[in-house]
Amino acid sequence: MTSNTRVVVIGAGLAGVRLARRLGELGAGGPGTPGVSGTPGVSVTLVGDEEHRPYNRVLLAEVLAGRYAPEVIALPSPAGLTRARVTGIDRAARTLECADGSEIAYDTLVLATGSNPVLPPLRGLFATLAEPGRHELPEGVHAFRTMDDCLSLSKAVRRGARAVVIGGGLLGVSAARALAARGAQVVLAQQGERLMERQLDPSASRLVLRHLTDLGVEVHTECRVRDVRCVGGAVRSVEMADGYALDTDLVVLACGVHPRVGLAQTAGLAVHKGVLVDDELRTSDPHIRAIGDCAQHAGTVYGLATPALEQADVLAESIAGDAGVRYTGTRAVTRLTLAGPDFLDLAAFGEPDARPGDDVVQLTDATRGTYRKVVVRDDRVVGGVLVGELGTVGALARAWEGAEPLPADGAPLLHLLTNDGGS
């Protein structure tokens, strides 16, 4: 890295903040260096378009549930944080164009733009504004992706309010549980045949279903919402594909996310599902890198916190001068821990569904509401699903991540499954 290198990071989420912090830890910049000073000869400017202090998006459901105040999930604010909305990238001039007319010059640009919520093509979902091409959600209909989404929904919910959550994945389960904790009458509509079907096997899904129903959430699977009905610009009901209508005061869209790649596409970078990056996290432009939810590495868009943080760490070392560092992928664990009196803890990793010839170790305790399943192939842990009292997650995840063969007698694995001691 040459002297006086300007590193600009677009996105002040987990990945962008981690990158800025790690660069600050890898060295001591001189006085007067703009941005986050740390790595010698490198100045870092972090550009975020949200008005809030950077925060841990993973914990938004706890804010909605009223267990955490927004400031509790705030991340350390880097000194070089700039509030701006980037509208374009001039690759030839190596500058960013901002909505306020200003420009930001860079030598190395990092895209950490995250992802946007998927807004399903439901009839009546969008109200067109006077300005052509712009749309807004009807009153009472909320996405659940940003702090603004969370605060708006939190302000709207009240005890006894009727709420329909569309989507039964990780986000939908979290939102439904949080709304129930606030006293809302919650209906969760899932188009698939079970909750969190991408992460969990049927047995684990049934435990999550039981947890939600115990909280008073009404769950409908294999149920597709086709219409949002509004009166005076405010939602009043949703209609199912079979014609059945549910009266509601609130609708929460929890239908997944897609990488936020608009800037990259407009700038002419190679994009598939996400911005394509190599093992050095370089895009098709050698002066531009990408990390986190917006990046696609070796065919995978992770959309999880752990890979985003690992990518940020690798990129920080690379920018700081380690020419040999590479990102080779992450064996990520999907984790959902929801605190409170009705505690829910679950984890899923790898391949939870066994193939012919695989060994499966499975333990269920209906009284305690716990379920543990590990899939072993060729003496290696290849996947698992765990629900409830998860003191074993850390050790099992390490066994999976290391891909090391298990002892032939299997005793250590059984010990991990039955031991509730620390992770």
Secondary structure, DSSP 8 states (H G I E B T S, - for coil): --TTEEEEEE--SHHHHHHHHHHHHT----TT-SBS--STTEEEEEEE--SS--B-GGGHHHHHTTSS-GGGGB----TTEEE--EEEEETTTTEEEETTS-EEE-SEEEE---EEE-----BT--EE-SSTT-EE--BTEEE-SSHHHHHHHHHH--TT-EEEEE--SHHHHHHHHHHHHTT-EEEEE-SSSSTTTTT--HHHHHHHHHHHHHTT-EEESS--EEEEEEETTEEEEEEETTS-EEE-SEEEE-S-EEE--HHHHHTT--BSSSEEE-TT-B-SSTTEEE-GGGEEETTB---SHHHHHHHHHHHHHHHTT-TT--------EEEEEE-SSS-EEEEEEE--S--TT-EEEEEEETTTTEEEEEEEETTEEEEEEEESS-TTHHHHHHHHHHT----TT-HHHHHHHH--S--
